[in-house]
Amino acid sequence: MKPRNRNQFIMAISVAVVASVLGGCSVIDNASTRATYPNLEKTRKAFLASIGETSITVFPAFVRRGQGSYDDNAAVKLAEFLNAAGLAKATASDRHVPITGPWRMNQARMWKESVTEFGAYVRANPIETHYALLPEYLGGKTEAVGIHAYIVDAEGEVAFQVLLNSHWEEFSKAHPKTPDEGTALLVDVLRERLKPPSKGK
């Protein structure tokens, strides 16, 4: 098997494992997840219950391509969306969250390393909102190969997460190639996943 084809095969296997472990756009409640994030069920329920009334600091997207870069426009666009949709009082930050983990063929491992660093950053650099959001775009040579988004509370505890790649219909249909296209897709996904609780419930 040629090196390039072998790498693509390994990435496909890793993505399939991610799909089974993470269950789509949010982490499912399994033994591994509970061990790593023991408070996840509680923090996720609290976050979803606060939709429409909470506040979120949105950080620039970390773009994993080459040496890595940041897309400040993503923070602005996502904050505008959250405000306009009435999902949260959102503020765009210009601070770049340092993500130091290397590119890996195992997407689940990258996901865990990045969300851990983000939580640690929020604990060390307190936010003035209830929650913080960090997008992460995994870039190939000519197009994106995955999108992550992490939402942590003010204590740095994971509250909600998004993982998208070619195994999910939303990603395959959008086929994002640029950070702007990744942000547009993430907006669509968040619009679907983060809905204010029905009145009267």
Contact map, one row per residue, 1 for C-alpha under 8 A:
111011000000000000000000000000000000000000000000000000000000000000000000000000000000000000000000000000000000000000000000000000000000000000000000000000000000000000000000000000000000000000000000000000000
111111000000000000000000000000000000000000000000000000000000000000000000000000000000000000000000000000000000000000000000000000000000000000000000000000000000000000000000000000000000000000000000000000000
111111100000000000000000000000000000000000000000000000000000000000000000000000000000000000000000000000000000000000000000000000000000000000000000000000000000000000000000000000000000000000000000000000000
011111110000000000000000000000000000000000000000000000000000000000000000000000000000000000000000000000000000000000000000000000000000000000000000000000000000000000000000000000000000000000000000000000000
111111111000000000000000000000000000000000000000000000000000000000000000000000000000000000000000000000000000000000000000000000000000000000000000000000000000000000000000000000000000000000000000000000000
111111111100000000000000000000000000000000000000000000000000000000000000000000000000000000000000000000000000000000000000000000000000000000000000000000000000000000000000000000000000000000000000000000000
001111111110000000000000000000000000000000000000000000000000000000000000000000000000000000000000000000001000000000000000000000000000000000000000000000000000000000000000000000000000000000000000000000000
000111111111000000000000000000000000000000000000000000000000000000000000000000000000000000000000000000000000000000000000000000000000000000000000000000000000000000000000000000000000000000000000000000000
000011111111100000000000000000000000000000000000000000000000000000000000000000000000000000000000000000000000000000000000000000000000000000000000000000000000000000000000000000000000000000000000000000000
000001111111110000000000000000000000000000000000000000000000000000000000000000000000000000000000000000001000000000000000000000000000000000000000000000000000000000000000000000000000000000000000000000000
000000111111111000000000000000000000000000000000000000000000000000000000000000000000000000000000000000001100000000000000000000000000000000000000000000000000000000000000000000000000000000000000000000000
000000011111111100000000000000000000000000000000000000000000000000000000000000000000000000000000000000000000000000000000000000000000000000000000000000000000000000000000000000000000000000000000000000000
000000001111111110000000000000000000000000000000000000000000000000000000000000000000000000000000000000000000000000000000000000000000000000000000000000000000000000000000000000000000000000000000000000000
000000000111111111000000000000000000000000000000000000000000000000000000000000000000000000000000000000001111000000000000000000000000000000000000000000000000000000000000000000000000000000000000000000000
000000000011111111100000000000000000000000000000000000000000000000000000000000000000000000000000000000000111000000000000000000000000000000000000000000000000000000001010000000000000000000000000000000000
000000000001111111110000000000000000000000000000000000000000000000000000000000000000000000000000000000000000000000000000000000000000000000000000000000000000000000000010000000000000000000000000000000000
000000000000111111111000000000000000000000000000000000000000000000000000000000000000000000000000000000000001000000000000000000000000000000000000000000000000000000000000000000000000000000000000000000000
000000000000011111111110000000000000000000000000000000000000000000000000000000000000000000000000000000000111000000000000000000000000000000000000000000000000000000000000000000000000000000000000000000000
000000000000001111111111000000000000000000000000000000000000000000000000000000000000000000000000000000000000000000000000000000000000000000000000000000000000000000000010000000000000000000000000000000000
000000000000000111111110000000000000000000000000000000000000000000000000000000000000000000000000000000000000000000000000000000000000000000000000000000000000000000000000000000000000000000000000000000000
000000000000000011111110001101000000000000000000000000000000000000000000000000000000000000000000000000000001000000000000000000000000000000000000000000000000000000000000000000000000000000000000000000000
000000000000000001111111111100000000000000000000000000000000000000000000000000000000000000000000000000000001000000000000000000000000000000000000000000000000000000100000000000000000000000000000000000000
000000000000000001111111111100000000000000000000000000000000000000000000000000000000000000000000000000000000000000000000000000000000000000000000000000000000000000000000000000000000000000000000000000000
000000000000000000100111111000000000000000000000000000000000000000000000000000000000000000000000000000000000000000000000000000000000000000000000000000000000000001110001000000000000000000000000000000000
000000000000000000000111111000000000000000000000000000000000000000000000000000000000000000000000000000000000000000000000000000000000000000000000000000000000000011110000000000000000000000000000000000000
000000000000000000000111111100000000000000000000000000000000000000000000000000000000000000000000000000000000000000000000000000000000000000000000000000000000000111100000000000000000000000000000000000000
000000000000000000001111111110001000000000000000000000000000000000000000000000000000000000000000000000000000000000000000000000000000000000000000000000000000000010000000000000000000000000000000000000000
000000000000000000001110011111001000000000000000000000000000000000000000000000000000000000000000000000000000000000000000000000000000000000000000000000000000000000000000000000000000000000000000000000000
000000000000000000000000001111101100000010000000000000000000000000000000000000000000000000000000000000000000000000000000000000000000000000000000000000000000000000000000000000000000000000000000000000000
000000000000000000001000000111111100000000000000000000000000000000000000000000000000000000000000000000000000000000000000000000000000000000000000000000000000000000000000000000000000000000000000000000000
000000000000000000000000000011111110000000000000000000000000000000000000000000000000000000000000000000000000000000000000000000000000000000000000000000000000000000000000000000000000000000000000000000000
000000000000000000000000000001111111000000000000000000000000000000000000000000000000000000000000000000000000000000000000000000000000000000000000000000000000000000000000000000000000000000000000000000000
000000000000000000000000001111111111110000000000000000000000000000000000000000000000000000000000000000000000000000000000000000000000000000000000000000000000000000000000000000000000000000000000000000000
000000000000000000000000000011111111111100000000000000000000000000000000000000000000000000000000000000000000000000000000000000000000000000000000000000000000000000000000000000000000000000000000000000000
000000000000000000000000000000111111110000000000000000000000000000000000000000000000000000000000000000000000000000000000000000000000000000000000000000000000000000000000000000000000000000000000000000000
000000000000000000000000000000011111110000000000000000000000000000000000000000000000000000000000000000000000000000000000000000000000000000000000000000000000000000000000000000000000000000000000000000000
000000000000000000000000000000001111111100000000000000000000000000000000000000000000000000000000000000000000000000000000000000000000000000000000000000000000010000000000000000000000000000000000000000000
000000000000000000000000000000001111111110000000000000000000000000000000000000000000000000000000000000000000000000000000000000000000000000000000000000000000000000000000000000000000000000000000000000000
000000000000000000000000000000000100111111100000000000000000000000000000000000000000000000000000000000000000000000000000000000000000000000000000000000000000100000000000000000000000000000000000000000000
000000000000000000000000000000000100111111110000000000000000000000000000000000000000000000000000000000000000000000000000000000000000000000000000000000000000111000000000000000000000000000000000000000000
000000000000000000000000000010000000011111111000000000000000000000000000000000000000000000000000000000000000000000000000000000000000000000000000000000000000000000000000000000000000000000000000000000000
000000000000000000000000000000000000001111111100000000000000000000000000000000000000000000000000000000000000000000000000000000000000000000000000000000000000000000000000000000000000000000000000000000000
000000000000000000000000000000000000001111111110000000000000000000000000000000000000000000000000000000000000000000000000000000000000000000000000000000001000111100000000000000000000000000000000000000000
000000000000000000000000000000000000000111111111000000000000000000000000000000000000000000000000000000000000000000000000000000000000000000000000000000000000011100000000000000000000000000000000000000000
000000000000000000000000000000000000000011111111100000000000000000000000000000000000000000000000000000000000000000000000000000000000000000000000000000000000001000000000000000000000000000000000000000000
000000000000000000000000000000000000000001111111110000000000000000000000000000000000000000000000000000000000000000000000000000000000000000000000000000000000001000000000000000000000000000000000000000000
000000000000000000000000000000000000000000111111111000000000000000000000000000000000000000000000000000000000000000000000000000000000000000000000000000000000001100000000000000000000000000000000000000000
000000000000000000000000000000000000000000011111111000000000000000000000000000000000000000000000000000000000000000000000000000000000000000000000000000000000000000000000000000000000000000000000010100000
000000000000000000000000000000000000000000001111111000000000000000000000000000000000000000000000000000000000000000000000000000000000000000000000000000000000000000000000000000000000000000000000000110000
000000000000000000000000000000000000000000000111111111000000000000000000000000000000000000000000000000000000000000000000000000000000000000000000000000000000000000000000000000000000000000000000000100000
000000000000000000000000000000000000000000000011111111000000000000000000000000000000001100000000000000000000000000000000000000000000000000000000000000000000000000000000000000000000000000000000011110000
000000000000000000000000000000000000000000000000011111000000000000000000000000000000011100000000000000000000000000000000000000000000000000000000000000000000000000000000000000000000000000000000000110000
000000000000000000000000000000000000000000000000011111100000000000000000000000000000001110000000000000000000000000000000000000000000000000000000000000000000000000000000000000000000000000000000000000000
000000000000000000000000000000000000000000000000011111110000000000000000000000000000001110000000000000000000000000000000000000000110000000000000000000000000000000000000000000000000000000000000000000000
000000000000000000000000000000000000000000000000000011111000000000000000000000000000000111100000000000000000000000000000000000001110000000000000000000000000000000000000000000000000000000000000000000000
000000000000000000000000000000000000000000000000000001111100000000000000000000000000000111100000000000000000000000000000000000001111100000000000000000000000000000000000000000000000000000000000000000000
000000000000000000000000000000000000000000000000000000111110000000000000000000100000000001111000000000000000000000000000000000111011100000000000000000000000000000000000000000000000000000000000000000000
000000000000000000000000000000000000000000000000000000011111000000000000001101100000000001111000000000000000000000000000000000000001110000000000000000000000000000000000000000000000000000000000000000000
000000000000000000000000000000000000000000000000000000001111100000000001011000000000000000011111100000000000000000000000000000000001111000000000000000000000000000000000000000000000000000000000000000000
000000000000000000000000000000000000000000000000000000000111110000000111111100000000000000011111100000000000000000000000000000000000011000000000000000000000000000000000000000000000000000000000000000000
000000000000000000000000000000000000000000000000000000000011111000000111011000000000000000000000000000000000000000000000000000000000011110000000000000000000000000000000000000000000000000000000000000000
000000000000000000000000000000000000000000000000000000000001111100011110000000000000000000000001101000000000000000000000000000000000011110000000000000000000000000000000000000000000000000000000000000000
000000000000000000000000000000000000000000000000000000000000111110011110000000000000000000000000000000000000000000000000000000000000000111100000000000000000000000000000000000000010000000000000000000000
000000000000000000000000000000000000000000000000000000000000011111111000000000000000000000000000000000100000000000000000000000000000000111100000000000000000000000000000000000000000000000000000000000000
000000000000000000000000000000000000000000000000000000000000001111111000000000000000000000000000000000000000000000000000000000000000000001111000000000000000000000000000000000000000000000000000000000000
000000000000000000000000000000000000000000000000000000000000000111110000000000000000000000000000000000000000000000000000000000000000000000000000000000000000000000000000000000000000000000000000000000000
000000000000000000000000000000000000000000000000000000000000000111111000000000000000000000000000000000000000000000000000000000000000000000000000000000000000000000000000000000000000000000000000000000000
000000000000000000000000000000000000000000000000000000000000011111111100000000000000000000000000000000000000000000000000000000000000000000000000000000000000000000000000000000000000000000000000000000000
000000000000000000000000000000000000000000000000000000000000011110111110000000000000000000000000000000000000000000000000000000000000000000000000000000000000000000000000000000000000000000000000000000000
000000000000000000000000000000000000000000000000000000000001111000011111000000000000000000000001000000000000000000000000000000000000000000000000000000000000000000000000000000000000000000000000000000000
000000000000000000000000000000000000000000000000000000000001111000001111111000000000000000000000000000000000000000000000000000000000000000000000000000000000000000000000000000000010000000000000000000000
000000000000000000000000000000000000000000000000000000000011100000000111111100000000000000000100000000000000000000000000000000000000000000000000000000000000000000000000000000000000000000000000000000000
000000000000000000000000000000000000000000000000000000000001000000000011111110000000000000000000000000000000000000000000000000000000000000000000000000000000000000000000000000000001000000000000000000000
000000000000000000000000000000000000000000000000000000000011100000000011111111000000000000000000000000000000000000000000000000000000001000000000000000000000000000000000000000000011001000000000000000000
000000000000000000000000000000000000000000000000000000000111100000000011111111100000000000011100000000000000000000000000000000000000000000000000000000000000000000000000000000000000000000000000000000000
000000000000000000000000000000000000000000000000000000000101000000000001111111110000000000010000000000000000000000000000000000000000000000000000000000000000000000000000000000000000000000000000000000000
000000000000000000000000000000000000000000000000000000000000000000000000111111111000000000000000000000000000000000000000000000000000000000000000000000000000000000000000000000000000001000000000000000000
000000000000000000000000000000000000000000000000000000000100000000000000011111111100000000010000000000000000000000000000000000000000000000000000000000000000000000000000000000000000001000100000000000000
000000000000000000000000000000000000000000000000000000001100000000000000001111111110000001110000000000000000000000000000000000000000000000000000000000000000000000000000000000000000000000000000000000000
000000000000000000000000000000000000000000000000000000000000000000000000000111111111000001000000000000000000000000000000000000000000000000000000000000000000000000000000000000000000000000000000000000000
000000000000000000000000000000000000000000000000000000000000000000000000000011111111100000000000000000000000000000000000000000000000000000000000000000000000000000000000000000000000000000100000000000000
000000000000000000000000000000000000000000000000000000000000000000000000000001111111111111000000000000000000000000000000000000000000000000000000000000000000000000000000000000000000000000000000000000000
000000000000000000000000000000000000000000000000000000000000000000000000000000111111111111000000000000000000000000000000000000000000000000000000000000000000000000000000000000000000000000000000000000000
000000000000000000000000000000000000000000000000000000000000000000000000000000011111111000000000000000000000000000000000000000000000000000000000000000000000000000000000000000000000000000000000000000000
000000000000000000000000000000000000000000000000000000000000000000000000000000001111111100000000000000000000000000000000000000000000000000000000000000000000000000000000000000000000000000000010000000000
000000000000000000000000000000000000000000000000000100000000000000000000000000000111111110000000000000000000000000000000000000000000000000000000000000000000000000000000000000000000000000000000000000000
000000000000000000000000000000000000000000000000001111000000000000000000000000000111111110000000000000000000000000000000000000000000000000000000000000000000000000000000000000000000000000000000011100000
000000000000000000000000000000000000000000000000001111110000000000000000000000000110111111000000000000000000000000000000000000000000000000000000000000000000000000000000000000000000000000000000000000000
000000000000000000000000000000000000000000000000000011110000000000000000000000000110011111100000000000000000000000000000000000000000000000000000000000000000000000000000000000000000000000000000000000000
000000000000000000000000000000000000000000000000000000111100000000000000000000110110000111110000000000000000000000000000000000000000000000000000000000000000000000000000000000000000000000000000000000000
000000000000000000000000000000000000000000000000000000111100000000000000000000100000000011111000000000000000000000000000000000000000000000000000000000000000000000000000000000000000000000000000000000000
000000000000000000000000000000000000000000000000000000001111000000000000001101100000000001111100000000000000000000000000000000000000000000000000000000000000000000000000000000000000000000000000000000000
000000000000000000000000000000000000000000000000000000001111000000000000001000000000000000111110000000000000000000000000000000000000000000000000000000000000000000000000000000000000000000000000000000000
000000000000000000000000000000000000000000000000000000000011000000000001001000000000000000011111000000000000000000000000000000000000000000000000000000000000000000000000000000000000000000000000000000000
000000000000000000000000000000000000000000000000000000000011000000000000000000000000000000001111100000000000000000000000000000000000000000000000000000000000000000000000000000000000000000000000000000000
000000000000000000000000000000000000000000000000000000000011010000000100000000000000000000000111110000000000000000000000000000000000000000000000000000000000000000000000000000000000000000000000000000000
000000000000000000000000000000000000000000000000000000000011010000000000000000000000000000000011111000000000000000000100100000000000000000000000000000000000000000000000000000000000000000000000000000000
000000000000000000000000000000000000000000000000000000000000000000000000000000000000000000000001111100000000000000001100100000000000000000000000000000000000000000000000000000000000000000000000000000000
000000000000000000000000000000000000000000000000000000000000010000000000000000000000000000000000111110000000000001001100000000000000000000000000000000000000000000000000000000000000000000000000000000000
000000000000000000000000000000000000000000000000000000000000000000000000000000000000000000000000011111000000000001000000000000000000000000000000000000000000000000000000000000000000000000000000000000000
000000000000000000000000000000000000000000000000000000000000000000000000000000000000000000000000001111100000010011000000000000000000000000000000000000000000000000000000000000000000000000000000000000000
000000000000000000000000000000000000000000000000000000000000000000000000000000000000000000000000000111110000010000000000000000000000000000000000000000000000000000000000000000000000000000000000000000000
000000000000000000000000000000000000000000000000000000000000000100000000000000000000000000000000000011111000010000000000000000000000000000000000000000000000000000000000000000000000000000000000000000000
000000000000000000000000000000000000000000000000000000000000000000000000000000000000000000000000000001111110110000000000000000000000000000000000000000000000000000000000000000000000000000000000000000000
000000100110010000000000000000000000000000000000000000000000000000000000000000000000000000000000000000111110000000000000000000000000000000000000000000000000000000000000000000000000000000000000000000000
000000000010011001000000000000000000000000000000000000000000000000000000000000000000000000000000000000011111110000000000000000000000000000000000000000000000000000000000000000000000000000000000000000000
000000000000011001000000000000000000000000000000000000000000000000000000000000000000000000000000000000011111111000000000000000000000000000000000000000000000000000000000000000000000000000000000000000000
000000000000011011001100000000000000000000000000000000000000000000000000000000000000000000000000000000000111111100000000000000000000000000000000000000000000000000000000000000000000000000000000000000000
000000000000000000000000000000000000000000000000000000000000000000000000000000000000000000000000000000010111111110000000000000000000000000000000000000000000000000000000000000000000000000000000000000000
000000000000000000000000000000000000000000000000000000000000000000000000000000000000000000000000000011110111111111000000000000000000000000000000000000000000000000000000000000000000000000000000000000000
000000000000000000000000000000000000000000000000000000000000000000000000000000000000000000000000000000000011111111100000000000000000000000000000000100000000000000000000000000000000000000000000000000000
000000000000000000000000000000000000000000000000000000000000000000000000000000000000000000000000000000000001111111110000000000000000000000000000000000000000000000000000000000000000000000000000000000000
000000000000000000000000000000000000000000000000000000000000000000000000000000000000000000000000000010000000111111111000000000000000000000000000000000000000000000000000000000000000000000000000000000000
000000000000000000000000000000000000000000000000000000000000000000000000000000000000000000000000001110000000011111111100000000000000000000000000000000000000000000000000000000000000000000000000000000000
000000000000000000000000000000000000000000000000000000000000000000000000000000000000000000000000000000000000001111111110000000000000000000000000000001000000010000000000000000000000000000000000000000000
000000000000000000000000000000000000000000000000000000000000000000000000000000000000000000000000000000000000000111111111000000000000000000000000000000000000000000000000000000000000000000000000000000000
000000000000000000000000000000000000000000000000000000000000000000000000000000000000000000000000011000000000000011111111100000000000000000000000000000000000000000000000000000000000000000000000000000000
000000000000000000000000000000000000000000000000000000000000000000000000000000000000000000000000111000000000000001111111110000000000010000000000000001010001000000000000000000000000000000000000000000000
000000000000000000000000000000000000000000000000000000000000000000000000000000000000000000000000000000000000000000111111111000000000000000000000000000010011110000000000000000000000000000000000000000000
000000000000000000000000000000000000000000000000000000000000000000000000000000000000000000000000000000000000000000011111111100000000000000000000000000000001000000000000000000000000000000000000000000000
000000000000000000000000000000000000000000000000000000000000000000000000000000000000000000000000110000000000000000001111111110000000000000000000000000000001000000000000000000000000000000000000000000000
000000000000000000000000000000000000000000000000000000000000000000000000000000000000000000000000000000000000000000000111111111100001000000000000000000000111000000000000000000000000000000000000000000000
000000000000000000000000000000000000000000000000000000000000000000000000000000000000000000000000000000000000000000000011111111000000000000000000000000000111000000000000000000000000000000000000000000000
000000000000000000000000000000000000000000000000000000000000000000000000000000000000000000000000000000000000000000000001111111000000000000000000000000000000000000000000000000000000000000000000000000000
000000000000000000000000000000000000000000000000000000000000000000000000000000000000000000000000000000000000000000000000111111100000000000000000000000000000000000000000000000000000000000000000000000000
000000000000000000000000000000000000000000000000000000000000000000000000000000000000000000000000000000000000000000000000011111110000000000000000000000000100000000000000000000000000000000000000000000000
000000000000000000000000000000000000000000000000000000001000000000000000000000000000000000000000000000000000000000000000010011111111000000000000000000000100000000000000000000000000000000000000000000000
000000000000000000000000000000000000000000000000000000001000000000000000000000000000000000000000000000000000000000000000000001111100000000000000000000000000000000000000000000000000000000000000000000000
000000000000000000000000000000000000000000000000000000111000000000000000000000000000000000000000000000000000000000000000000000111111000000000000000000000100000000000000000000000000000000000000000000000
000000000000000000000000000000000000000000000000000001110000000000000000000000000000000000000000000000000000000000000000000000111111000000000000000000001100000000000000000000000000000000000000000000000
000000000000000000000000000000000000000000000000000001111000000000000000000000000000000000000000000000000000000000000000000000101111100000000000000000111100000000000000000000000000000000000000000000000
000000000000000000000000000000000000000000000000000000011110000000000000000000000000000000000000000000000000000000000000010000101111110000000000000000111100000000000000000000000000000000000000000000000
000000000000000000000000000000000000000000000000000000011110000000000000000000000000000000000000000000000000000000000000000000000011111000000000000011110000000000000000000000000000000000000000000000000
000000000000000000000000000000000000000000000000000000000111110000000000000000000000000000000000000000000000000000000100000000000001111100000000000011100000000000000000000000000000000000000000000000000
000000000000000000000000000000000000000000000000000000000011110000000000010000000000000000000000000000000000000000000000000000000000111110000000001111000000000000000000000000000000000000000000000000000
000000000000000000000000000000000000000000000000000000000000111100000000000000000000000000000000000000000000000000000000000000000000011111000000001110000000000000000000000000000000000000000000000000000
000000000000000000000000000000000000000000000000000000000000111100000000000000000000000000000000000000000000000000000000000000000000001111100001111100000000000000000000000000000010010000000000000000000
000000000000000000000000000000000000000000000000000000000000001110000000000000000000000000000000000000000000000000000000000000000000000111110001111100000000000000000000000000000000000000000000000000000
000000000000000000000000000000000000000000000000000000000000001110000000000000000000000000000000000000000000000000000000000000000000000011111111110000000000000000000000000000000000000000000000000000000
000000000000000000000000000000000000000000000000000000000000000010000000000000000000000000000000000000000000000000000000000000000000000001111111100000000000000000000000000000000000000000000000000000000
000000000000000000000000000000000000000000000000000000000000000010000000000000000000000000000000000000000000000000000000000000000000000000111110000000000000000000000000000000000000000000000000000000000
000000000000000000000000000000000000000000000000000000000000000000000000000000000000000000000000000000000000000000000000000000000000000000111111000000000000000000000000000000001000000000000000000000000
000000000000000000000000000000000000000000000000000000000000000000000000000000000000000000000000000000000000000000000000000000000000000000111111100000000000000000000000000000111100000000000000000000000
000000000000000000000000000000000000000000000000000000000000000000000000000000000000000000000000000000000000000000000000000000000000000011110111111000000000000000000000000000111100010000000000000000000
000000000000000000000000000000000000000000000000000000000000000000000000000000000000000000000000000000000000000000000000000000000000000011110011111000000000000000001100000000000000000000000000000000000
000000000000000000000000000000000000000000000000000000000000000000000000000000000000000000000000000000000000000000000000000000000000000011100001111100000000000000111100000000000000000000000000000000000
000000000000000000000000000000000000000000000000000000000000000000000000000000000000000000000000000000000000000000000000000000000000001111000001111110000000000001111000000000000000010001000000000000000
000000000000000000000000000000000000000000000000000000000000000000000000000000000000000000000000000000000000001000000000000000000000001111000000011111000000000011110000000000000000000000000000000000000
000000000000000000000000000000000000000000000000000000000000000000000000000000000000000000000000000000000000000000000000000000000000111100000000001111100000000011100000000000000000000000000000000000000
000000000000000000000000000000000000000000000000000000000000000000000000000000000000000000000000000000000000000000100100000000000000111000000000000111110000011111000000000000000000000000000000000000000
000000000000000000000000000000000000000000000000000000000000000000000000000000000000000000000000000000000000000000000000000000000011110000000000000011111000011110000000000000000000000000000000000000000
000000000000000000000000000000000000000000000000000000000000000000000000000000000000000000000000000000000000000000000110000000000011100000000000000001111111111100000000000000000000000000000000000000000
000000000000000000000000000000000000000000100000000000000000000000000000000000000000000000000000000000000000000000000000000000000111000000000000000000111111111000000000000000000000000000000000000000000
000000000000000000000000000000000000000000000000000000000000000000000000000000000000000000000000000000000000000000000000011001101111000000000000000000011111100000000000000000000000000000000000000000000
000000000000000000000000000000000000000000000000000000000000000000000000000000000000000000000000000000000000000000000010011000000000000000000000000000011111100000000000000000000000000000000000000000000
000000000000000000000000000000000000000000000000000000000000000000000000000000000000000000000000000000000000000000000111111000000000000000000000000000011111110000000000000000000000000000000000000000000
000000000000000000000000000000000000001100100000000000000000000000000000000000000000000000000000000000000000000000000010000000000000000000000000000000011111111000000000000000000000000000000000000000000
000000000000000000000000000000000000100100110000000000000000000000000000000000000000000000000000000000000000000000100010000000000000000000000000000001111001111110000000000000000000000000000000000000000
000000000000000000000000000000000000000100111110000000000000000000000000000000000000000000000000000000000000000000000000000000000000000000000000000001111000111110000000000000000000000000000000000000000
000000000000000000000000010000000000000000110010000000000000000000000000000000000000000000000000000000000000000000000000000000000000000000000000000001110000011111000000000000000000000000000000000000000
000000000000000000000000111000000000000000000000000000000000000000000000000000000000000000000000000000000000000000000000000000000000000000000000000111100000011111100000000000000000000000000000000000000
000000000000000000000001110000000000000000000000000000000000000000000000000000000000000000000000000000000000000000000000000000000000000000000000001111000000000111110000000000000000000000000000000000000
000000000000000000000101110000000000000000000000000000000000000000000000000000000000000000000000000000000000000000000000000000000000000000000000011110000000000011111000000000000000000000000000000000000
000000000000000000000001100000000000000000000000000000000000000000000000000000000000000000000000000000000000000000000000000000000000000000000000011100000000000001111111011000000000000000000000000000000
000000000000001000000000000000000000000000000000000000000000000000000000000000000000000000000000000000000000000000000000000000000000000000000000111000000000000000111111001100000000000000000000000000000
000000000000000000000000000000000000000000000000000000000000000000000000000000000000000000000000000000000000000000000000000000000000000000000000110000000000000000011111101100000000000000000000000000000
000000000000001100100000000000000000000000000000000000000000000000000000000000000000000000000000000000000000000000000000000000000000000000000000000000000000000000011111101100000000000000000000000000000
000000000000000000000001000000000000000000000000000000000000000000000000000000000000000000000000000000000000000000000000000000000000000000000000000000000000000000011111111100000000000000000000000000000
000000000000000000000000000000000000000000000000000000000000000000000000000000000000000000000000000000000000000000000000000000000000000000000000000000000000000000000111111110000000000000000000000000000
000000000000000000000000000000000000000000000000000000000000000000000000000000000000000000000000000000000000000000000000000000000000000000000000000000000000000000010001111111000000000010001000000000000
000000000000000000000000000000000000000000000000000000000000000000000000000000000000000000000000000000000000000000000000000000000000000000000000000000000000000000011111111111110000000010000000000000000
000000000000000000000000000000000000000000000000000000000000000000000000000000000000000000000000000000000000000000000000000000000000000000000000000000000000000000001111111111100000000000000000000000000
000000000000000000000000000000000000000000000000000000000000000000000000000000000000000000000000000000000000000000000000000000000000000000000000000000000000000000000000111111100000000000000000000000000
000000000000000000000000000000000000000000000000000000000000000000000000000000000000000000000000000000000000000000000000000000000000000000000000000000000000000000000000011111110000100010000000000000000
000000000000000000000000000000000000000000000000000000000000000000000000000000000000000000000000000000000000000000000000000000000000000000000011000000000000000000000000001111111000000000000000000000000
000000000000000000000000000000000000000000000000000000000000000000000000000000000000000000000000000000000000000000000000000000000000000000000011000000000000000000000000001001111110110010000000000000000
000000000000000000000000000000000000000000000000000000000000000000000000000000000000000000000000000000000000000000000000000000000000000000000111000000000000000000000000000000111110110000000000000000000
000000000000000000000000000000000000000000000000000000000000000000000000000000000000000000000000000000000000000000000000000000000000000000000011000000000000000000000000000000011111110000000000000000000
000000000000000000000000000000000000000000000000000000000000001000000010010000000000000000000000000000000000000000000000000000000000000010000000000000000000000000000000000000011111111000000000000000000
000000000000000000000000000000000000000000000000000000000000000000000000110000000000000000000000000000000000000000000000000000000000000000000000000000000000000000000000000000000111111100000000000000000
000000000000000000000000000000000000000000000000000000000000000000000000000000000000000000000000000000000000000000000000000000000000000000000000000000000000000000000000000001011111111110000000000000000
000000000000000000000000000000000000000000000000000000000000000000000000000000000000000000000000000000000000000000000000000000000000000010000001001000000000000000000000000000011111111111000000000000000
000000000000000000000000000000000000000000000000000000000000000000000000010011000000000000000000000000000000000000000000000000000000000000000000000000000000000000000000000000000011111111100000000000000
000000000000000000000000000000000000000000000000000000000000000000000000000000000000000000000000000000000000000000000000000000000000000000000000000000000000000000000000000000000001111111110000000000000
000000000000000000000000000000000000000000000000000000000000000000000000000000000000000000000000000000000000000000000000000000000000000000000000000000000000000000000000011001010000111111111000000000000
000000000000000000000000000000000000000000000000000000000000000000000000000000000000000000000000000000000000000000000000000000000000000000000000001000000000000000000000000000000000011111111100000000000
000000000000000000000000000000000000000000000000000000000000000000000000000001001000000000000000000000000000000000000000000000000000000000000000000000000000000000000000000000000000001111111110000000000
000000000000000000000000000000000000000000000000000000000000000000000000000000000000000000000000000000000000000000000000000000000000000000000000000000000000000000000000000000000000000111111111000000000
000000000000000000000000000000000000000000000000000000000000000000000000000000000000000000000000000000000000000000000000000000000000000000000000000000000000000000000000010000000000000011111111100000000
000000000000000000000000000000000000000000000000000000000000000000000000000000000000000000000000000000000000000000000000000000000000000000000000000000000000000000000000000000000000000001111111110000000
000000000000000000000000000000000000000000000000000000000000000000000000000000000000100000000000000000000000000000000000000000000000000000000000000000000000000000000000000000000000000000111111111000000
000000000000000000000000000000000000000000000000000000000000000000000000000000000000000000000000000000000000000000000000000000000000000000000000000000000000000000000000000000000000000000011111111000000
000000000000000000000000000000000000000000000000000000000000000000000000000000000000000000000000000000000000000000000000000000000000000000000000000000000000000000000000000000000000000000001111111000000
000000000000000000000000000000000000000000000001001000000000000000000000000000000000001000000000000000000000000000000000000000000000000000000000000000000000000000000000000000000000000000000111111100000
000000000000000000000000000000000000000000000000001000000000000000000000000000000000001000000000000000000000000000000000000000000000000000000000000000000000000000000000000000000000000000000011111110000
000000000000000000000000000000000000000000000001111100000000000000000000000000000000001000000000000000000000000000000000000000000000000000000000000000000000000000000000000000000000000000000000011111000
000000000000000000000000000000000000000000000000101100000000000000000000000000000000000000000000000000000000000000000000000000000000000000000000000000000000000000000000000000000000000000000000001111101
000000000000000000000000000000000000000000000000000000000000000000000000000000000000000000000000000000000000000000000000000000000000000000000000000000000000000000000000000000000000000000000000000111111
000000000000000000000000000000000000000000000000000000000000000000000000000000000000000000000000000000000000000000000000000000000000000000000000000000000000000000000000000000000000000000000000000011111
000000000000000000000000000000000000000000000000000000000000000000000000000000000000000000000000000000000000000000000000000000000000000000000000000000000000000000000000000000000000000000000000000001111
000000000000000000000000000000000000000000000000000000000000000000000000000000000000000000000000000000000000000000000000000000000000000000000000000000000000000000000000000000000000000000000000000011111
